[in-house]
Amino acid sequence: MPRHRRHRVSLLEAAALAGLHRPEHHEHWPEQREINFDPALKMMATVHQSDDGFRIAVKGAPESVLEVCERVLTEDGERALDDAARQAWHRRGEALAADGLRVLALAQRQAEQADEDPYQQLTLLGLAGLYDPPRRGIQEVIAACQQAGIRVVMGTGDHAVTAQAIAAEIGIAGSGEPAIEGARLDDLAQLDERERGELLKRSVFARISPEEKLQLIGLYQDAGWIVGMTGDGVNDAPALKKADIGIAMGQRGTEVAREASDMVLKDDAFATLVAAIEHGRTIFSNIRRFIIYLLSGNLAEILAVAAAALVAAPLPLLPLQILYINFVSDVMPALALGLSPGVPGAMRHPPRDPDEPILMRRHWAAVGGYGALIAGIVLIAFAIALGPMQLDTAHAVTVGFLTFGFARLWHVLNMRSTESNLLLNEVTRNRYVWLAIAIGVALLIAATYTAPLAAILSIQIPTAGEWLLILSFSLLPLILVQIGKLVVHHLIRGPSGFQQGRTL
């Protein structure tokens, strides 16, 4: 629900508590016309028929309403509103705003015609202070955003003092940081770099119009920021469209706002937006992990076969065996990685550069290192089978095939982040990974002991000694990588004990 409508509901509820009910008043003074809220004027009005003409009721920002009021209603009747009295009312409004209240001025006048200008010769009725309490837990949500490198900026139509009090209450700004009036944004083109830099440091903007919201978004975008904008009203639609990510409120937001946005919050909770950011980081991390796993495993196959071919040795893997290993390890384990829970501390490091590729230099290095390690260990096992163990080529190829197959399965456990726990991490806590490993093991056992399948794949049944060679060497890449991750984590860990999550 747009703010001016929420204000109307609040005033109706307050009137009902005082024994004044809208249906009865509408019977007495039927509404003839409504002048919608004007963001530029910061006022709205309704026109009602009365016994002696028309009664115009106005509400809006105190500074706007007081500017067009000529009289004030007191216990003794109407009196002239001079400059001294007007300043006194301004001070009353600022005192209410300092308590975090949204302040409205209420005024009226009599008119002969329903289409007269409603904003002139008004009589001030008083001020209304509305308290819209922050949602429970919003302070923690704002803190989580700031910890994640997400700058939260408040742009509101409220009085500057109100905006400052609310921002301090929920943790957007310090209690001593003043709010910037939206009028400062009208002449951004005239500001030098120092003045623009000062605006970029501010977190609270008050009395900001829809046009000024566009200016504010442009200010951040020109500085290279990625801007997300939340809004709910029709007037927010242009800013939602201009922002890099427009986020509309699904419950109280207007249809226009929802259509203009890129994302809709079904529950209107800012905490949901933070959860969406965390899920987004998790999904991207899983995609990166998925790709590294697939590329490194397939690179290991290429390196192993190419190295054997270069020295004119028997191949450690046959074509059908490669296809079978790809079926076993490229499908289920890789898909299971896509369902991994979030990396520990995903919301404790800054957002990545939007131009950053999925795989950076360190990830390509990891792909090459993993591939070379797995290929080298498989070739060593294959060489031991042919040499010291004096196995024939068929049994040696079986050793190469099974060593490679099991090594690829255990390799999925290498995809944990460097800073995560060795035993309990985002990969080991993923039950789909363990299911994929179990199915993969079953398929490799089936390829060994199911006669028709073993014949197709040219597999010989291994002896106990061969199984010992296969299992020990297939586990070796996992052991070496985990040792390496522990060393790297120790070297790159900062004073806080935390380092941005990496898949190495």
Buried (B, 14 or more C-beta within 10 A) or exposed (E): BBBBEBBBEBBEEEEEEEEEEEEEEEEEBEEBBEBEBBBEBBBBBBBBBBEEEBBBBBBBBBBBBBBBBBBBBEEEEEEEBEEEBBEEBBEBBBBBBEEBBBBBBBBBBEBEEBEBEBBEBBBBBEBBBBEBEBEEEBBEBBEBBEEBEBEBBBBBBBBBBBBBBBBBBBBBBEEEBEBBBBEBBEEBEEBEEEEEEEBBEBBBBBBBBBBBBBBBBBBBBEEEBEBBBBBBBBBBBBBBBBBBBBBBBBEBBBEBBBBBBBBBBEEBBBBBBBBEBBEEBBEBBBEBBBBBBBBBBBBBBEBBBEBBEEEEBBBBBBEEBBEBBBEBBBEBBBEBBEEBEBBBBBBBBEEEEEEEEEBBEEBEEBBBBBBBBBBBBBBBBBBBBBEEBEBEEEBBBBBBBBBBBBBBBBBBBBBBBBBBEEEEBBBBBBEBBBEBBEBBBEBBEEBBEBEEBBEEBBBBEBEEEBBEBBBEBBBBBBEEBBEBBEEBBEEEEEEEEEBBBBBB
